C-alpha cells in the first residue's frame, strides 16, 4: 500500500507492505517530527539540514541503546533458562 508521510515540511511517498508496517512508519514519522520541532524550538536559527542531522544522530543513539539492552535481556533470559533447567534436573535426580 502506498502511503505519504510528511517530515519537516517534506512529503515522502513510501510503500507499506502491511497495515502493521504502515502504523510503524506513521509512528516513526510522528516521532521524527516531534524531535525536529523540539530542536527547532531550542535552536530556531539552525538550518533544517543540521536539525535533521541531530535528529538522525539522536535516533541512532536510541537504536544502539535499545539493541544493547535487548542483547543484555536475551543473555539474561538464556542464563535464567539454563539455571531453571539445571534446577529441574536436580529435582528430578533427587526424586529418584
N, C-alpha and C positions, 0 to 999 in steps of 0.2 A: 504494500500500500504506500503510495506516495504521500508524504506529509511535508509541510513547510513550517519551519521554526524561525523565530526572529531572535537574533543575539546582537545586542548593541547596535540596533538600527540596521542590521544587515539580515536579509532573508536568505534562508538556505533551504533548498529542496532536497529531501532525503527519502530513502526507501526504508520502511519498517517492514520486516519480514513477518511480524506477528503483532497482535494487539499489545502483548506484554512488552515487546521491543519499542513500540510506539510510546507507551507510557514511560518507559525508561528514558527515551530520547527527550520527551517533553519535560520530564522532571530534571534531566541534566541541563537542558536549555534554561529552565527556570532558575536552577541553582547558579548557573553561569551568569545570568542576568542580574541576580541578586549580588553576586560578588563584584560584577562590573559596577553596579550602582554604588556599592559600598566604597570601592576605590575611587570612583569619580567624586563622591561626596567628600572624601578625605583629601583628595588631590585634584581639585577641579581644573587646574591648568595643565594637567598631564595629558599628552596626546593619547588617543584611544589605542594606538598600537602598543604603547608602553603599559597601559592599563590591562590590555588583553594578555600581554606577556606576563604580568604579575599574576593575573587570574590563572593562566596556564601553569605557572610555577606552583602556585598555591594548590591547585588540583593535583599536580604531580606529587607534591609532598603528601597530600592526603592519601593518594593511591598507594604510595610506597609505605606509608604508615599503616594503612589498613592491611596491605599484603603481609607486612612483617607480623602484625598482630594475628592475622589469620594463620600464618605458619606456626606461630607460638601456640595457638589454640589447638591446631592439628597435632603438634608434638605432644601437648598435654593430654589430648584425647588418646593418642597411641600409648602413652605411658600408663594412663589410668586403665585402659583396656587390658594391657599386659598385667598390671597389678591385680585386676579383678580376675583374670584368667588364672593367674598363679594362686590366688586366694581360693578360688573354687576348686582348683586341682588339689590344693592342700586339704580342703574339707573332704573332698572325695576320697583321698588317700587315708585320712584319719577315720573315716566312717566304715572302712572295710575291716 
